[in-house]
Amino acid sequence: MVGHVVVIGAGVYGAAVAAGLASRGARVTVVEAGAPASGTSGATFSWTNSCGKQPRSYHDLGVAGMVAHQRLAARAPHSDWYHEGGNLEWAADADGVAQLRRKVATVAEYGYAVRWLTRAEVLALEPDIDRAAVPADEIAYFPREGWVEPTRLVGHLLATALSRGARLLRDDAVVDLDMGPTAALRLTSGKRVTADAVVNCAGPHATRIAALAGLDLPMRNTLGVLIYTSPVPVSVARVVHAPNVHLRPDGGGRLLLHTHQVDAAARITGGRTRVDQDAVEVVLAAGRDLYPGLRDATVESVRVGERPIPADGLPVLGRVADMPNFHFAVSHSGTTLSVHAGDLVAAEVLGENQDDVLGPFRYERFLPALSAF
């Protein structure tokens, strides 16, 4: 029987797993190398969606993740970290339009909420957009999508776990891990912790934790650059994916801006991450072209997050067959999936079979010896 569980990482996944475990009566210790939500979870676009996820099992997991956010927000007091404002997306050229049409057709066939809007309908939703920046038609609208304020979500989930007796060890990384019948962990502080089970929620550092347990977890992490504006008198109510800029509100009148191109402007030199300022200005200029009210906006901050992406792009979730007291909760799209998938992993740690949902996302798919099965 599992009595004590160590959760490694206090981002969205770690907090969700800890809350799920504690709510089921387990004794939980969360070990975090820094501060809660100080890693990837604190530097993410945090767009809640299942738009374009393949295969179907991944899409369905994303949809269930969106529903889990809705349910949590409905029952949790002061849950205004969750915003379901929808998502607008359009393309600038024929290839982009064709790709968008294919995506819309696929998710519509799955029963996912989507419809095409005209320019006039978009301006009714987002009146501060420059009408010249929007095509006459073929703007995809995904009304159930939105975004999350991840730091506040992590705070709520950790508070839930702590209120049920969980313990948080912060600023203390795991440096050694012995996965015997009873797991033994050694931390940078010299503390030693034993547990009946361990859950690897270490995000971009999940490979290192897996290696300590004797497992090879292939990852292809990438850097993501996020640009936060100063407060501006511009009305933006939803996620917007325009051809040259992606943006959403970020509270206090600020906007959060991103493009895939600006991600390439991040460099790690001497252990420090730097972002080319010219690339940041290009993104801000694209934001001003879309929303003229941004003309007086300045860049308040730039954050760089390391996206944890397993080698095949799919989540790694649940128990390890040959090491049943070691579990994973690692993926891209962590904000969307965390509340739902984290709770499924917590249930499985405590003995509930989750093969029906977690089966496609097991660690064993990376093992060559199992590839023939």
C-alpha positions as CSV (number, residue, x, y, z in Angstrom):
1,M,0.0,0.0,0.0
2,V,1.3,3.5,-0.9
3,G,1.5,5.7,2.2
4,H,4.0,8.4,1.4
5,V,4.6,9.9,-2.0
6,V,7.3,12.3,-3.1
7,V,6.4,14.7,-6.0
8,I,9.4,16.2,-7.7
9,G,8.6,19.6,-9.0
10,A,6.1,22.3,-8.0
11,G,4.8,23.6,-11.3
12,V,1.4,23.0,-12.7
13,Y,1.8,19.2,-12.9
14,G,3.5,18.8,-9.5
15,A,0.9,20.9,-7.8
16,A,-2.0,19.1,-9.5
17,V,-0.5,15.6,-8.7
18,A,0.1,16.7,-5.1
19,A,-3.5,18.0,-4.7
20,G,-4.9,14.8,-6.2
21,L,-2.8,12.6,-3.9
22,A,-3.5,14.7,-0.7
23,S,-7.3,14.7,-1.5
24,R,-7.2,10.9,-1.6
25,G,-5.6,10.7,1.8
26,A,-1.9,10.1,0.9
27,R,1.0,11.6,2.8
28,V,2.7,13.9,0.3
29,T,6.0,15.7,0.1
30,V,6.6,18.1,-2.8
31,V,10.3,18.7,-3.5
32,E,11.1,21.8,-5.6
33,A,14.5,23.0,-6.7
34,G,13.5,26.6,-6.6
35,A,10.2,28.4,-5.8
36,P,6.8,27.0,-6.8
37,A,5.9,28.0,-10.4
38,S,9.3,29.6,-10.9
39,G,10.3,27.4,-13.8
40,T,8.4,26.7,-17.0
41,S,5.0,27.2,-15.3
42,G,5.8,30.8,-14.6
43,A,6.9,31.5,-18.2
44,T,4.3,30.0,-20.4
45,F,1.6,31.3,-22.8
46,S,-0.8,29.0,-20.8
47,W,-3.3,28.7,-23.6
48,T,-5.9,26.1,-22.8
49,N,-6.8,24.2,-25.9
50,S,-6.9,21.0,-27.8
51,C,-6.7,22.5,-31.2
52,G,-4.6,20.5,-33.6
53,K,-3.4,17.9,-31.1
54,Q,-2.8,14.5,-32.8
55,P,-3.4,11.6,-32.5
56,R,-7.0,11.4,-31.3
57,S,-6.1,10.1,-27.9
58,Y,-4.0,13.3,-27.3
59,H,-6.8,15.5,-28.6
60,D,-9.3,13.8,-26.2
61,L,-6.9,14.2,-23.3
62,G,-6.7,17.9,-24.1
63,V,-10.5,18.3,-24.2
64,A,-10.8,16.5,-20.9
65,G,-8.1,18.9,-19.5
66,M,-10.2,21.9,-20.6
67,V,-13.3,20.4,-18.9
68,A,-11.3,19.9,-15.8
69,H,-10.3,23.5,-15.7
70,Q,-13.9,24.6,-16.1
71,R,-15.0,22.3,-13.3
72,L,-12.3,23.4,-11.0
73,A,-13.1,27.1,-11.7
74,A,-16.8,26.4,-11.0
75,R,-16.2,24.9,-7.6
76,A,-13.1,26.8,-6.3
77,P,-13.7,30.1,-4.5
78,H,-11.9,33.1,-6.1
79,S,-11.0,31.0,-9.1
80,D,-10.5,34.0,-11.5
81,W,-7.2,32.6,-12.7
82,Y,-9.2,30.8,-15.4
83,H,-10.4,32.7,-18.5
84,E,-12.5,31.1,-21.1
85,G,-12.7,33.9,-23.7
86,G,-12.1,31.8,-26.8
87,N,-9.4,31.9,-29.5
88,L,-9.3,33.7,-32.9
89,E,-6.9,32.5,-35.6
90,W,-6.3,33.4,-39.2
91,A,-3.6,33.0,-41.8
92,A,-1.9,35.4,-44.2
93,D,-1.2,33.3,-47.3
94,A,-2.7,30.4,-49.3
95,D,-0.7,27.7,-47.6
96,G,-1.6,29.0,-44.2
97,V,-5.3,29.2,-45.1
98,A,-5.2,25.6,-46.4
99,Q,-3.5,24.4,-43.2
100,L,-6.1,26.2,-41.1
101,R,-8.9,24.7,-43.1
102,R,-7.5,21.2,-42.5
103,K,-7.2,21.9,-38.8
104,V,-10.7,23.2,-38.5
105,A,-12.2,20.3,-40.5
106,T,-10.4,17.8,-38.3
107,V,-11.4,19.2,-34.9
108,A,-15.0,19.8,-36.2
109,E,-15.2,16.1,-37.1
110,Y,-14.1,15.3,-33.5
111,G,-17.0,17.5,-32.2
112,Y,-14.7,20.3,-31.0
113,A,-16.4,23.7,-30.8
114,V,-15.2,25.8,-33.8
115,R,-16.8,28.1,-36.4
116,W,-15.8,30.5,-39.2
117,L,-16.2,34.2,-38.6
118,T,-16.2,37.2,-40.9
119,R,-14.2,40.4,-40.3
120,A,-17.4,42.1,-39.0
121,E,-18.0,39.3,-36.5
122,V,-14.4,39.5,-35.3
123,L,-14.6,43.3,-34.8
124,A,-17.8,42.8,-32.8
125,L,-15.7,40.5,-30.5
126,E,-12.5,42.6,-30.6
127,P,-13.4,46.2,-31.4
128,D,-9.9,47.5,-30.8
129,I,-8.3,45.4,-33.6
130,D,-7.3,47.3,-36.8
131,R,-9.9,46.2,-39.3
132,A,-7.2,46.4,-42.1
133,A,-5.2,43.7,-40.3
134,V,-8.1,41.2,-40.4
135,P,-9.1,39.3,-43.6
136,A,-12.7,39.6,-44.9
137,D,-13.5,36.0,-43.9
138,E,-12.1,32.6,-42.9
139,I,-11.2,33.6,-39.4
140,A,-11.4,30.5,-37.2
141,Y,-13.1,30.9,-33.8
142,F,-12.6,28.3,-31.0
143,P,-15.1,29.6,-28.3
144,R,-14.2,27.2,-25.5
145,E,-10.5,27.9,-25.5
146,G,-8.9,30.4,-23.2
147,W,-5.9,30.9,-20.9
148,V,-4.9,30.4,-17.3
149,E,-2.9,32.5,-14.9
150,P,-0.5,29.6,-14.1
151,T,1.1,31.0,-10.9
152,R,-2.2,31.5,-9.3
153,L,-3.4,28.1,-10.4
154,V,-0.3,26.5,-8.9
155,G,-0.9,28.5,-5.7
156,H,-4.5,27.1,-5.4
157,L,-3.5,23.5,-6.0
158,L,-0.6,23.6,-3.6
159,A,-2.8,25.3,-1.0
160,T,-5.2,22.5,-1.4
161,A,-2.5,19.9,-0.9
162,L,-1.0,21.7,2.1
163,S,-4.4,22.1,3.7
164,R,-4.6,18.3,3.6
165,G,-1.2,17.7,5.3
166,A,1.2,17.8,2.4
167,R,4.7,19.2,3.0
168,L,6.6,21.5,0.6
169,L,10.5,21.4,0.5
170,R,11.5,24.4,-1.7
171,D,14.9,25.6,-2.9
172,D,16.2,22.1,-2.5
173,A,16.9,19.9,-5.6
174,V,17.0,16.2,-5.8
175,V,20.6,15.1,-6.3
176,D,20.4,11.3,-5.7
177,L,17.6,8.8,-6.0
178,D,17.6,5.1,-5.1
179,M,14.5,3.4,-6.4
180,G,14.4,0.3,-4.2
181,P,11.2,-1.2,-2.7
182,T,11.3,2.0,-0.7
183,A,12.6,5.1,-2.6
184,A,15.4,7.1,-1.0
185,L,16.1,10.6,-2.1
186,R,19.0,12.9,-1.2
187,L,18.6,16.7,-1.6
188,T,21.1,19.5,-2.0
189,S,20.6,20.5,1.6
190,G,21.7,17.1,2.7
191,K,18.2,16.1,3.7
192,R,17.2,12.5,3.0
193,V,13.6,11.6,2.3
194,T,12.1,8.1,1.9
195,A,8.9,7.3,0.1
196,D,6.7,4.5,-1.1
197,A,6.4,6.2,-4.5
198,V,8.0,9.0,-6.6
199,V,6.3,11.1,-9.2
200,N,8.6,12.9,-11.7
201,C,7.0,16.3,-12.5
202,A,10.3,18.0,-13.1
203,G,9.3,19.5,-16.4
204,P,12.4,20.3,-18.5
205,H,14.6,18.6,-15.9
206,A,12.6,15.3,-16.1
207,T,15.4,13.6,-18.0
208,R,17.8,14.2,-15.2
209,I,15.4,12.9,-12.6
210,A,14.6,9.8,-14.7
211,A,18.4,9.2,-15.1
212,L,18.8,9.1,-11.4
213,A,16.2,6.4,-11.3
214,G,18.1,4.5,-14.1
215,L,15.7,5.4,-16.9
216,D,16.4,7.1,-20.2
217,L,13.7,9.7,-21.0
218,P,14.3,11.3,-24.5
219,M,13.3,14.9,-24.6
220,R,13.6,17.7,-27.2
221,N,13.1,20.8,-25.1
222,T,12.8,24.2,-26.7
223,L,13.0,27.7,-25.4
224,G,9.9,30.0,-25.4
225,V,10.1,33.8,-25.3
226,L,7.2,35.7,-23.8
227,I,6.9,39.5,-24.0
228,Y,4.9,41.4,-21.4
229,T,3.8,44.9,-22.1
230,S,3.2,47.8,-19.8
231,P,-0.5,48.5,-18.9
232,V,-2.3,49.8,-22.0
233,P,-5.8,51.2,-22.6
234,V,-6.6,48.4,-25.1
235,S,-9.5,46.0,-24.9
236,V,-8.4,42.4,-25.6
237,A,-10.8,39.7,-24.3
238,R,-9.4,36.5,-25.7
239,V,-6.4,34.7,-27.2
240,V,-5.6,35.9,-30.7
241,H,-3.3,34.1,-33.1
242,A,-2.7,36.5,-36.0
243,P,-0.1,35.7,-38.7
244,N,2.6,37.9,-37.2
245,V,1.9,37.9,-33.5
246,H,0.1,35.8,-30.8
247,L,-1.3,37.6,-27.8
248,R,-3.7,37.5,-24.9
249,P,-4.5,39.6,-21.8
250,D,-2.3,39.2,-18.8
251,G,-4.1,41.2,-16.1
252,G,-3.7,44.7,-14.9
253,G,-4.1,46.0,-18.5
254,R,-1.0,44.2,-19.7
255,L,-0.8,42.0,-22.7
256,L,1.4,38.9,-23.3
257,L,2.9,38.7,-26.8
258,H,4.6,35.8,-28.5
259,T,5.7,34.5,-31.9
260,H,7.5,31.3,-32.8
261,Q,10.2,33.5,-34.6
262,V,11.1,35.3,-31.4
263,D,11.8,32.0,-29.7
264,A,14.9,31.7,-31.9
265,A,16.2,34.9,-30.5
266,A,16.9,33.3,-27.1
267,R,20.4,32.3,-26.3
268,I,22.0,30.6,-23.3
269,T,25.5,31.9,-22.7
270,G,27.5,31.1,-19.6
271,G,24.4,29.8,-17.9
272,R,22.5,33.0,-18.5
273,T,19.6,33.4,-21.0
274,R,19.6,36.4,-23.2
275,V,17.1,37.5,-25.9
276,D,18.0,39.7,-28.9
277,Q,16.3,43.1,-28.3
278,D,15.7,43.7,-32.0
279,A,13.6,40.5,-32.2
280,V,11.5,41.7,-29.2
281,E,10.9,45.0,-30.9
282,V,9.7,43.2,-34.0
283,V,7.0,41.4,-32.0
284,L,5.9,44.6,-30.2
285,A,5.6,46.3,-33.6
286,A,3.4,43.4,-34.9
287,G,1.2,43.9,-31.8
288,R,0.9,47.6,-32.6
289,D,0.0,46.8,-36.2
290,L,-2.8,44.6,-34.9
291,Y,-4.0,46.8,-32.1
292,P,-3.2,50.4,-32.8
293,G,-3.9,51.3,-29.1
294,L,-0.6,49.6,-28.3
295,R,1.4,52.5,-29.8
296,D,2.4,53.8,-26.4
297,A,3.1,50.3,-25.0
298,T,6.6,49.5,-23.7
299,V,8.1,46.1,-22.9
300,E,7.7,45.6,-19.1
301,S,9.5,42.3,-19.0
302,V,10.7,39.4,-21.2
303,R,10.6,35.9,-19.8
304,V,12.1,32.7,-21.2
305,G,10.8,29.4,-20.4
306,E,12.1,26.0,-21.3
307,R,9.3,23.9,-22.7
308,P,9.5,20.2,-21.7
309,I,8.8,18.2,-24.8
310,P,9.1,14.4,-24.9
311,A,10.9,13.2,-28.0
312,D,7.7,12.2,-29.9
313,G,5.8,15.3,-28.7
314,L,3.3,13.3,-26.7
315,P,2.9,13.4,-22.9
316,V,4.6,10.9,-20.7
317,L,2.2,9.9,-17.9
318,G,1.7,7.3,-15.2
319,R,3.6,4.4,-13.9
320,V,6.7,2.6,-15.2
321,A,6.0,-1.1,-15.8
322,D,9.4,-2.3,-14.5
323,M,9.5,0.2,-11.7
324,P,5.9,0.5,-10.4
325,N,6.7,2.9,-7.6
326,F,8.1,5.5,-10.2
327,H,5.6,7.6,-12.2
328,F,5.8,10.4,-14.8
329,A,3.8,13.6,-15.4
330,V,5.7,15.4,-18.1
331,S,4.5,17.0,-21.3
332,H,4.2,20.0,-23.5
333,S,0.7,21.7,-23.1
334,G,1.2,21.2,-19.4
335,T,-1.2,24.0,-18.5
336,T,-4.1,22.5,-20.5
337,L,-3.5,19.0,-19.3
338,S,-2.3,19.4,-15.7
339,V,-5.5,19.5,-13.7
340,H,-6.9,16.4,-15.4
341,A,-3.8,14.4,-16.2
342,G,-2.3,15.2,-12.8
343,D,-5.3,13.8,-11.0
344,L,-5.2,10.6,-13.2
345,V,-1.6,10.1,-12.3
346,A,-2.4,10.7,-8.6
347,A,-5.1,8.1,-8.8
348,E,-2.8,5.6,-10.4
349,V,-0.1,6.1,-7.8
350,L,-2.6,5.0,-5.2
351,G,-3.6,1.9,-7.1
352,E,-6.4,2.9,-9.5
353,N,-5.9,1.4,-13.0
354,Q,-5.9,4.2,-15.5
355,D,-4.8,2.2,-18.6
356,D,-7.9,3.3,-20.6
357,V,-6.7,6.9,-20.6
358,L,-3.0,6.8,-19.8
359,G,-2.2,3.7,-22.0
360,P,-1.1,5.7,-25.1
361,F,1.2,7.9,-23.0
362,R,3.3,5.3,-21.1
363,Y,7.1,5.6,-20.8
364,E,7.5,2.1,-22.4
365,R,6.9,3.4,-25.9
366,F,10.5,4.7,-25.9
367,L,11.9,1.2,-25.2
368,P,13.2,-0.5,-28.4
369,A,12.6,-3.9,-26.9
370,L,8.9,-3.2,-26.7
371,S,8.5,-1.6,-30.2
372,A,7.4,-4.9,-31.8
373,F,4.4,-5.3,-29.4
